[in-house]
Amino acid sequence: MVITCISASNIKHAVKNSTSLKTCKIIKDLLKMKVSDHVDVEIIPLVNYELESCIGCGSCFQKDVCVHDESFNRIYQILVKSDALFIVSAHYAPIPSKLSMLLEKIEQLAFLKRFNNENYRSPLFNKPVGIVAHGGGTEEIIKYYKEPVLDSIWNALSYPVEMNIVETDDEHSNGVILPVKSVKRIDTSIFPMQEYDWSDIKERLSPLVSNVLDAVLK
């Protein structure tokens, strides 16, 4: 079983402290714990890729790749060969720009084929995907990340891509949102310092990871 986890953060200076990347590593640990050695997990940090915006040229209709973006093609081939995906995204405006570019091209590849042949199905059709959102909000306000983050990604991966977007539970129908424990201002940085309860986050992620695995094994 091959599962890919996309870390959508654009923040280069965060390096290994990126919340998106740490979350992907927790998902990887949970997958290994649940299915032992029977899963190969690849983490894709989008911050390491130089993606190009879709210009709507239509060349992908015949070639099934983006002729202008080899970085996208490398990522897309990994996704196509995976049995399931996870996407971990911070709340930006509304989502990180590289994730937006990736989703736009995935949608365009599927749309042009589907528009010209209604029987066409994307290589990602019905592939399980778990969506994880996070931001600078504590428990009281994380519900406001659903529409800009979870729903934006859900919309991109729905028709015509038609991935199997896995729910966490009855309350969270299209993913899970992670809160910060506290946000502090420090004198040595212009950026806020966010503290997380990583044990709590692991518990919040566990049901989604289990549900994605169940979807793969059906």
C-alpha positions in Angstrom: 0.0 0.0 0.0 1.3 3.4 -1.0 0.0 6.6 0.7 1.1 10.1 0.0 0.8 13.0 2.3 1.1 16.6 0.9 2.5 19.3 3.2 1.1 22.5 1.7 2.9 25.1 3.7 4.9 27.7 1.8 7.0 28.9 4.8 10.6 28.2 3.9 12.0 29.5 7.2 9.9 27.0 9.2 12.0 24.1 7.8 11.4 21.0 10.0 9.2 23.0 12.4 6.5 23.5 9.8 3.1 22.6 11.3 2.0 21.0 8.0 5.2 18.9 7.8 4.9 17.8 11.5 1.3 16.9 10.9 2.3 14.8 7.9 4.9 13.0 10.0 2.2 12.2 12.7 0.0 10.8 9.9 2.9 8.7 8.7 3.5 7.4 12.3 -0.2 6.6 12.7 -0.3 4.7 9.4 2.7 2.7 10.3 1.2 1.9 13.7 -2.1 0.8 12.2 -0.8 -1.3 9.4 2.8 -2.0 10.4 5.1 -2.6 7.5 2.4 -3.0 4.9 2.4 0.7 4.0 4.9 3.0 2.2 4.3 6.6 3.1 5.7 9.5 1.1 5.6 13.0 2.3 5.6 15.8 -0.3 6.6 19.2 1.0 5.3 21.6 -1.6 7.6 24.3 -0.3 10.4 22.4 -2.0 8.8 22.6 -5.5 8.6 25.5 -7.9 5.2 25.1 -9.4 3.8 27.2 -12.3 0.3 28.6 -12.6 -2.1 27.1 -15.1 -2.4 29.3 -18.2 -5.3 27.3 -19.7 -3.4 26.4 -22.9 -5.1 23.0 -23.3 -1.9 21.2 -24.2 -2.6 18.7 -21.3 -5.6 17.4 -23.1 -3.5 15.4 -25.6 -0.4 14.9 -23.5 -1.9 14.1 -20.1 0.9 16.2 -18.5 1.5 19.9 -18.1 4.0 20.9 -20.8 5.1 24.0 -18.8 5.6 22.5 -15.4 7.8 19.5 -14.7 7.5 19.9 -10.9 3.7 19.4 -11.2 4.2 16.4 -13.4 6.5 14.7 -10.9 4.0 15.3 -8.1 1.0 14.2 -10.1 2.6 10.9 -11.1 3.3 10.2 -7.4 -0.4 10.9 -6.6 -1.6 8.7 -9.5 0.4 5.8 -8.2 -0.7 6.2 -4.6 -3.5 4.2 -3.1 -4.7 7.1 -1.0 -3.7 10.7 -0.2 -3.7 13.1 2.7 -3.5 16.9 2.2 -2.4 19.1 5.1 -3.1 22.8 4.5 -2.7 25.9 6.6 -5.3 28.7 6.3 -3.7 31.4 4.1 -5.8 33.3 1.6 -7.6 30.9 1.7 -5.1 28.1 1.1 -1.3 28.2 0.2 -0.6 29.3 -3.3 1.3 26.2 -4.4 -1.5 24.0 -3.2 -3.9 26.1 -5.2 -1.7 25.7 -8.3 -1.5 22.0 -7.8 -5.3 21.6 -7.4 -6.0 23.9 -10.4 -4.0 21.7 -12.7 -5.4 18.4 -11.3 -8.9 19.8 -12.0 -8.0 21.1 -15.5 -6.5 17.7 -16.5 -9.8 16.0 -15.5 -12.1 18.7 -16.8 -10.9 18.8 -20.4 -11.1 15.1 -20.7 -14.5 14.8 -19.0 -16.0 17.7 -21.0 -15.1 16.0 -24.3 -15.9 12.4 -23.1 -18.5 12.0 -20.3 -17.3 8.5 -19.8 -13.8 9.6 -18.9 -12.6 9.2 -15.3 -9.5 10.9 -13.8 -6.7 8.6 -12.6 -7.6 10.0 -9.2 -11.2 9.0 -9.5 -12.6 7.4 -6.3 -9.1 7.5 -4.7 -9.5 8.1 -0.9 -8.2 11.4 0.4 -8.1 12.8 3.9 -8.0 16.6 4.3 -6.5 18.3 7.3 -6.7 22.1 8.0 -4.9 24.2 10.5 -4.2 27.8 11.2 -3.5 30.3 14.0 -6.8 29.7 15.8 -7.5 28.1 19.1 -10.4 25.7 19.8 -12.9 28.5 19.9 -12.4 29.7 16.3 -11.2 26.7 14.3 -14.7 26.1 13.0 -14.2 29.2 10.8 -11.4 27.3 8.9 -13.9 24.8 7.5 -15.2 27.0 4.6 -12.0 28.6 3.4 -9.7 25.5 3.8 -11.6 22.2 4.0 -14.4 23.3 1.6 -12.0 24.9 -0.9 -10.0 21.7 -1.2 -13.1 19.5 -1.2 -14.5 21.6 -4.1 -11.3 21.2 -6.1 -11.3 17.4 -5.7 -15.0 16.9 -6.4 -16.4 16.9 -9.9 -14.7 16.3 -12.4 -11.9 14.7 -10.4 -14.3 12.9 -8.1 -11.9 11.7 -5.4 -13.4 9.9 -2.4 -13.1 12.6 0.2 -13.2 10.8 3.5 -15.0 12.1 6.5 -13.6 12.1 10.1 -17.0 11.6 11.8 -20.6 12.7 11.6 -19.6 16.3 12.7 -16.7 16.6 10.3 -17.8 15.4 6.9 -14.8 16.5 4.8 -11.8 16.4 7.0 -10.4 17.6 10.3 -9.3 21.0 11.7 -6.5 21.3 14.2 -6.3 24.0 16.8 -3.3 25.7 18.3 -2.9 25.5 22.1 -1.9 29.2 22.4 -0.6 32.1 20.3 2.0 34.4 21.8 3.8 37.6 20.7 7.6 37.5 21.2 10.1 40.4 21.1 12.6 38.6 18.9 10.3 37.9 15.9 7.7 39.6 13.8 5.8 36.3 13.6 3.5 34.8 16.3 4.7 31.9 18.3 2.2 29.1 18.2 2.2 26.3 20.7 0.5 22.9 19.9 -0.7 20.0 22.0 0.7 17.4 19.7 -0.8 14.5 21.7 -4.2 16.0 21.3 -3.6 16.5 17.6 -2.6 12.9 17.2 -5.9 11.9 18.8 -7.8 14.2 16.4 -6.0 12.7 13.4 -6.4 9.1 14.3 -10.1 8.6 13.3 -9.4 10.2 9.9 -6.4 8.0 9.3 -8.4 4.9 10.2 -11.2 5.9 7.9 -8.9 6.5 5.0 -7.3 3.1 5.5 -10.7 1.5 5.7 -11.6 3.2 2.4 -8.4 1.8 0.8 -9.1 -1.7 2.1 -12.7 -2.0 1.0 
